Amino acid sequence: MSIQYLNLLDKLKNNIPMRIIAVMNQKGGVGKTTTTLNLSYALNMSGKSVTVIDMDPQAQLSMSFGYDHSDNPGISGAMLSDASAEDISIELRPALNLIPAGLRLGEMETLTKGGSKRGWMLKEFIDKNITDDFVLIDCPPSAGMLGMNSLFAAEEILIPVSGDYLGLHGVSRLFSILKHIEKALGTSKRKWLLVTRFNERRRLARDVLGKIEEYFPEQLMNTKIRETVALAESPSFGKSIFEYQKKSKGAEDYLALALEFLAGKAK
């Protein structure tokens, strides 16, 4: 890590209130979980306290952190059985905590009890239990009850999009859904687009980036996450990119993304 980065990190400590960010995309394979994993770690490295919540029944975020214990009720236990935050929170490193999915999270999609309150269960849990600088929510690739809970709880939405036309189409569809939800709620969420798996040598990737810059100039993050083998490999070892290969392009990109959230456009 360069001296310039270290100096900037020191200046950024303790300057922002808690921010709740849902990392969301209904299209798979865009780096949603990879982004949640590595952005949370990078923010923690900057001196911020971070809680990450695995809201995907597949529990891929939990596994990416190397956590696969089945005896933890997870966020499903908090929402379905009133499990306490102390019972489900896992300290990964100082000031970085994981709330895993839990085995019953998939039941939330078919939950009928509770009426309209069903959509606010995650927000209620966060409001009562978490006081960290950042909360990152790894959302499921769907707009069901779990997705609604994530949207209602979050103040900001980070949308990873890969450099292909299917990814661009998915973003347009997601923005349409978010617009409808915001209208119903009478609120407006901050939305950020993050280009992932980016290879600037590919013409298609450059063309897609140009379209995103044209259609979503205010939402597009300056940072681009370059496509690297290390980013794809690190979750299989239960490690962030900073633990797996700290001098890689992936580590450099996610640190830059964290700094952008802390000091730049995304605030």
C-alpha positions in Angstrom: 0.0 0.0 0.0 1.5 3.4 -1.0 2.3 6.2 1.4 -0.2 8.3 -0.5 -3.0 5.8 0.3 -1.9 5.6 4.0 -2.0 9.3 4.4 -5.4 9.6 2.9 -6.7 6.8 5.0 -5.6 8.6 8.1 -7.4 11.7 7.1 -10.6 9.9 6.5 -11.0 8.2 9.9 -14.2 9.0 11.8 -15.6 11.5 9.3 -18.9 9.9 8.3 -22.1 8.6 10.0 -23.3 5.0 9.5 -24.2 4.2 5.9 -26.3 1.2 4.9 -25.5 -0.1 1.4 -27.3 -2.9 -0.4 -25.1 -4.6 -3.0 -27.7 -5.7 -5.6 -28.1 -7.1 -9.1 -30.7 -9.6 -10.3 -28.2 -10.9 -12.8 -25.8 -13.5 -11.6 -22.1 -13.6 -12.3 -21.5 -9.8 -12.0 -19.3 -9.9 -8.9 -22.0 -9.0 -6.3 -20.7 -11.2 -3.5 -17.1 -10.6 -4.5 -17.7 -6.8 -4.2 -19.4 -7.2 -0.8 -16.5 -9.3 0.5 -13.7 -7.1 -0.7 -15.3 -3.7 -0.2 -16.2 -4.5 3.4 -12.6 -5.6 4.0 -11.2 -2.4 2.3 -13.4 -0.2 4.3 -12.3 -1.9 7.5 -8.7 -1.5 6.5 -9.4 2.2 6.3 -10.3 2.3 10.0 -14.1 2.0 9.6 -16.2 -0.4 11.6 -18.2 -2.6 9.2 -21.0 -5.2 9.5 -21.8 -7.4 6.5 -25.1 -9.2 6.2 -25.6 -12.3 4.0 -29.2 -12.0 2.7 -28.8 -14.7 0.0 -30.1 -18.1 1.0 -27.2 -19.6 -1.0 -24.9 -18.2 1.7 -22.1 -17.5 -0.7 -20.9 -14.5 1.2 -20.6 -16.5 4.4 -18.6 -19.1 2.5 -16.4 -16.5 0.8 -15.4 -15.3 4.3 -14.5 -18.9 5.1 -17.5 -19.3 7.5 -19.6 -22.4 7.0 -20.8 -23.3 10.5 -24.4 -24.6 10.3 -25.2 -24.1 14.0 -25.5 -20.3 13.7 -29.1 -19.2 13.1 -27.9 -16.2 11.2 -30.0 -13.3 10.0 -32.8 -15.8 9.3 -32.9 -16.6 13.1 -33.1 -12.9 13.9 -36.0 -12.3 11.5 -37.9 -15.5 12.1 -37.1 -16.4 15.7 -35.9 -13.2 17.3 -32.3 -14.5 17.8 -30.1 -11.8 19.4 -27.4 -10.0 17.6 -24.8 -11.4 20.0 -25.9 -14.9 19.0 -25.5 -14.5 15.3 -22.7 -11.9 14.8 -19.2 -13.3 13.9 -16.1 -11.2 14.4 -13.9 -11.8 11.3 -11.3 -9.2 12.4 -11.4 -6.2 14.8 -14.4 -4.0 13.8 -15.4 -6.3 10.9 -18.4 -8.5 11.7 -20.4 -11.0 9.6 -24.0 -11.9 10.1 -24.4 -15.1 8.1 -27.5 -16.2 6.2 -28.6 -19.0 8.4 -30.3 -22.3 7.3 -33.8 -20.9 7.3 -33.3 -17.8 5.2 -35.1 -19.3 2.2 -38.3 -19.5 4.3 -38.6 -15.7 4.2 -39.6 -15.8 0.6 -42.8 -17.7 1.4 -43.5 -16.0 4.7 -47.2 -14.9 4.9 -47.4 -13.9 8.6 -46.9 -10.3 9.5 -48.5 -8.4 6.6 -46.7 -5.4 5.4 -44.3 -5.6 8.4 -42.6 -8.5 6.6 -40.7 -6.1 4.4 -39.2 -4.1 7.3 -37.8 -6.9 9.4 -34.2 -6.4 8.3 -34.4 -2.6 8.9 -35.8 -3.1 12.3 -33.0 -5.5 13.2 -30.3 -3.1 11.9 -31.8 -0.1 13.7 -31.9 -2.0 17.0 -28.6 -3.8 16.9 -26.0 -2.1 14.7 -24.1 1.1 15.2 -21.1 0.6 12.8 -19.8 3.1 10.3 -21.0 0.8 7.4 -23.5 -2.0 6.9 -23.1 -3.9 3.6 -26.0 -6.2 2.6 -25.2 -8.9 0.1 -28.6 -9.3 -1.6 -30.2 -12.3 -3.3 -30.5 -12.2 -7.1 -34.3 -11.7 -6.9 -36.9 -9.1 -6.1 -38.8 -11.3 -3.5 -39.2 -10.7 0.2 -35.5 -10.9 0.9 -34.8 -8.4 -1.8 -37.5 -6.1 -0.5 -36.1 -6.3 3.1 -32.7 -5.3 1.7 -34.1 -2.4 -0.3 -36.2 -1.1 2.6 -33.3 -1.2 5.0 -30.7 0.4 2.7 -30.0 4.1 2.1 -27.8 3.4 -0.9 -27.7 0.7 -3.5 -24.5 -0.4 -5.2 -25.1 -2.2 -8.4 -22.2 -4.2 -9.9 -22.5 -4.6 -13.6 -20.2 -6.7 -15.8 -18.9 -5.4 -19.1 -21.3 -7.0 -21.5 -24.7 -6.1 -23.1 -26.7 -8.5 -21.0 -25.4 -6.8 -17.9 -26.4 -3.4 -19.3 -29.9 -4.7 -20.1 -30.1 -6.0 -16.5 -29.2 -2.6 -15.1 -31.9 -0.9 -17.1 -34.5 -3.4 -15.8 -33.3 -3.0 -12.2 -33.5 0.8 -12.4 -37.1 0.5 -13.6 -37.9 -1.8 -10.6 -36.2 0.6 -8.2 -38.1 3.6 -9.6 -41.4 1.8 -9.0 -40.4 0.9 -5.4 -39.2 4.4 -4.6 -42.4 5.9 -5.9 -44.4 3.5 -3.7 -42.3 4.4 -0.7 -42.1 8.1 -1.4 -38.3 8.0 -1.0 -35.3 8.1 -3.2 -32.3 5.8 -2.8 -28.7 6.8 -3.8 -27.7 4.4 -6.6 -24.2 3.7 -7.7 -23.1 1.6 -10.7 -19.8 -0.3 -10.4 -18.3 -1.8 -13.5 -16.8 -5.2 -12.7 -14.8 -7.9 -14.6 -13.6 -5.1 -16.8 -11.0 -5.8 -19.5 -10.1 -2.5 -21.3 -8.5 -4.5 -24.1 -11.9 -5.9 -25.1 -13.8 -3.7 -27.5 -17.2 -5.0 -26.1 -16.2 -4.0 -22.6 -15.3 -0.5 -23.8 -18.5 -0.1 -25.8 -20.6 -1.2 -22.8 -18.7 1.2 -20.5 -19.5 4.0 -23.0 -23.2 3.2 -22.9 -23.2 3.2 -19.1 -21.4 6.6 -19.1 -24.0 7.9 -21.6 -27.1 6.6 -19.8 -26.1 6.7 -16.1 -23.4 9.4 -15.8 -24.3 10.5 -12.3 -24.5 7.0 -10.9 -21.3 5.5 -12.4 -18.4 5.0 -10.0 -15.0 6.2 -11.2 -13.4 3.0 -10.1 -13.5 0.0 -12.4 -12.9 -3.5 -11.1 -10.5 -5.2 -13.5 -10.9 -8.9 -14.4 -8.3 -10.9 -12.6 -7.8 -14.6 -11.8 -7.0 -13.8 -8.1 -10.4 -12.2 -7.5 -12.1 -15.3 -8.8 -9.9 -17.6 -6.7 -9.8 -15.9 -3.4 -13.4 -16.8 -2.2 -12.7 -20.5 -2.6 -10.0 -20.1 0.0 -12.3 -18.2 2.3 -10.2 -15.0 1.9 -10.6 -11.5 0.7 -8.3 -10.4 -2.1 -6.2 -8.5 0.5 -5.5 -11.7 2.4 -5.1 -13.8 -0.7 -3.0 -11.5 -3.0 -2.6 -8.1 -1.4 -0.4 -6.7 -4.3 -2.9 -7.7 -7.1 -4.9 -5.5 -9.4 -8.0 -6.6 -7.6 -6.7 -5.4 -4.2 -5.7 -2.1 -5.8 -9.2 -1.7 -7.3 -11.2 -2.5 -4.2 -9.1 -0.2 -2.1 -9.7 2.5 -4.7 -13.4 1.8 -4.5 -13.4 2.1 -0.7 -11.6 5.4 -0.9 -14.1 6.7 -3.5 -16.9 5.8 -1.1 -15.2 7.6 1.8 -13.9 10.7 0.1 -15.2 11.1 -3.4 -18.3 10.9 -5.5 -20.2 8.3 -3.6 -21.2 10.2 -0.5 
